[in-house]
Amino acid sequence: MKTARIVLAVLIALAGAALAWRVCEGLRVETDVLALVETEHSGSLMELAAGRARQGQLLLEGGDEEQLVKVANVLSEQFKLNTAVDFQKTLRYLAPRTRGLVSAETRELLRAGKFKDVANASAARLFGPVPPLFSVKDDPFLLAMDYAMSMQSNLAPGWSLKDGYPVCERGDRHFLLMQCGDLSLEKAEEIMQGAERINGSFAAGFAKIWCCGPVFHTARSTSSAKREINLLSVISVVLVALLGWMLFSSWRFVPQLLVTVGVAFFVATGALFAFFPCPHVITFVFGVTLIGLAVDYVYHSRSAGGAGKVLRPLTQSLATSLACFAPLLFADISAMRQMALFTMAGLAGAYLCALAWRRSRGDRPTGGDDITRRSRGDRPTGNIFAIGVGLLVIAAMCGICRVKVSFEPSAFYSPGKFLAEGEKRLFELNPMGGGKFACIKGKTLQESLEIEEAVGLRGLSAVIPSLRRQSENVVLVEKLKESEGKTYTELTGLKMPQEDTRGFLDAANVEDESLKKVVRSFSPRGNEIVVPCPEGFQSADTRVVVLDPRQAAKKMFARLFISAGKLFYISLAALAVLLIVFFRKKFFDYMSGVGGAVLCTMGMLGWLGIPLTCFTLLCFFVMAGLGLDYVIFHRSKPVPETRRTVLYSFLSSLAGFGMLAFTEFPVTRGMGVTLAFGLFFAYLYSGDEFSRRRRVTSSPEAGKQGRTNNSNASRGE
Amino acid sequence: MCKRSTVFLAALAVLCGAVGGTVAVTPASDAALPETASGTFIQRKTLADVDVTITSTGTFRFEKGRLFEWRTLKPLPSTFTATPTNYAITVNGKTTTRNLKSNVDEIAKIFEIKEVKEFVKGVKSEPQVGFPNKVTVEFKNGDRLDIEMKR
């Protein structure tokens, strides 16, 4: 025990040093799900996701456009959203910077040498009823005005501007879009709740407010997760504490349990940060499984009256759990290596803490007689129980043929009806393109704009052309003046300017708020531009990367799944070897329990229609680790105290992990269901019910021995 | 209701979204608005910063809720057409369309862009009720639009 204490102290010191080192550098945790796996363009995808993470839109739908504008104004006022475009202000800002701005149509005519057509269109504008938006002194052809009037059409084809809001109509339905820009999660949740409240108060068909964009999904998931965590963790803690009290009839186990769990997490976190400067948050979520393993060690050491008395099964349990997780250390996916390291270090910490704990007295499990009577009972009851269990196992396994594997993002996240409906509508209206994006990586924003123009995409450059293109436009306009200037002057009386005092519009240095929003929406992170791109778009330019977030997510989840699947086989093989070393010929008794639990759990997932994903697959590692613990302890000393301790250990783990099955988030829900069934079947197989029957039928002496053990235990021997 | 009535008056004020101007335009009842109107016009557009007045003549057609057409015949034939969904300029058979919301039911809204309205200093029309014969729009930058219409 002294050695254990020394080793534990060294481990704690090392973990503390590692954490202190990282704290000095600034502790960082990766939260982006796309960072889980390195895939093609995953860096660009993460940047894309980060740039859009706080963006949100409100889509208003109704039968009357005027009403929508009024609702939009009320929402803007209520939630302090500056969503309407102040076009007048923008025009004022543009006025001295319009030298190189011409609409896309006019540019094409000028490039084609159709100067007469351009001059005629300009004259028509001049003689028409519309007043010039900019001074004709520098721009007698009203080209800048033509550009300004085409801005909204360029930005979102099919949409127009009404009172500063982009609007469109489909059939008899009108839509208005409010670009909220960057929102905090709190603000997004506040808006969402307000929108739902307002929707409920409107008469049917009057107006409907839909919330769209990543920030609303994150806000809803976060608030939902917080609510669930608060509720479920309280229930879990109460249940675990209650179960511990039922096992020991006292609260004296609590300090040891808290210290063991605390030490396990401290050592695990230290080890993780020592090797991974920025671990993924999913590692900590997965690391919660340490609690179940720590509970096992504490309960068994206390029920035996000290860890020394169960040193052998405790060590075997540790060794098999380590063997179970060790293959993950060699995964080519960083997140898996992190999970393995975290869990293994934590296990070692929990094991050493259990050994180092001062021997407890008078804290033995109670009620062993009852358990013995209930679980073994007389022969007829035992037979019925065995038949029932057998039928359950067969029924569960039959579900295997219904198991589905899914890499679809919807298997990992599915929004609520309100958010899903909004996204569906926005996608159908498609103001900014489909599901694919082109990421244009120039060294500067101007270079990115030039690339965008060169490859023919209509993104930011459709609104603010590059400086190079603006210079080209100036040359084209000079040619127009040379070709049509004289005739135009004779027709209109407007003289051609000798010197143009206007400047250029630089997208990298815009100061107008509306234009800034436009630039930010295309270029949220510095010099790169992200543009929705049409289906089938390709570019030979290596600086243009076409991103398909949905496909990328599928690839990532598929890779995680395949990797986890392969490693699980390796884990099982490693476990088999270790079990042969420990138990020789009896290894099959141990291994069959794990195998049976895995098959039954898969079957139950099939019956319940829960797809097998990379996350549920990871639960099988935990299930194997905990399941083997149950078998090892059950068989190390098949007495009622042990069975009772294993039972309460199982129930505590079930109370902890099973609660996840009641969460809304599909990933945690799937993990909760998998772990709940996994632990249940692992416990079921771990009992000496099956093996005892096998021993009874195959070896009368062994059966007799088993019964003798039970009767001895019943007498408290 | 006020906007609806100003409707103008005939086309023009429209163009400038004159309703939003600072000069009051006496409201008229909806009943005063014709379902359709057509006629000829003389338009004088004074551009202050270059001190040039551009004169054009042509015909106009107004169909409530459907169409506003401003056809310039001289000096350059062209047509400006506004519908509830688009406005278009046609010159020499070539049409440039802009998807800009308009509402010919309320002439004042043809130039929905409220910002354009805010460039307007004021609007005067004669008569103030019903379809006007004469409309003057003054812009804040000194520009001016004088339109005479004959139905």
Interface residues (C-beta under 8 A of the other chain):
Chain A: E65 D86 F87 Q88 L91 E105 D117 N120 A121 A123 A124 R125 L126 F127 G128 P129 V130 P131 P132 L133 S135 V136 K137 M149 S150 Q152 S153 P157 G158 W159 S160 L161 K162 D163 G164 V167 E169 L491 T492 G493 L494 K495
Chain B: A11 L12 V14 L15 C16 Q43 K45 L47 D49 V50 V52 T53 I54 S56 W70 T72 P75 L76 S78 F80 T85 I89 T90 V91 N92 K94 T96 R98 N99 L100 K101 F111 E112 I113 K114 E115 V116 E118 F119 V137 F139 N141 D143 L145 I147
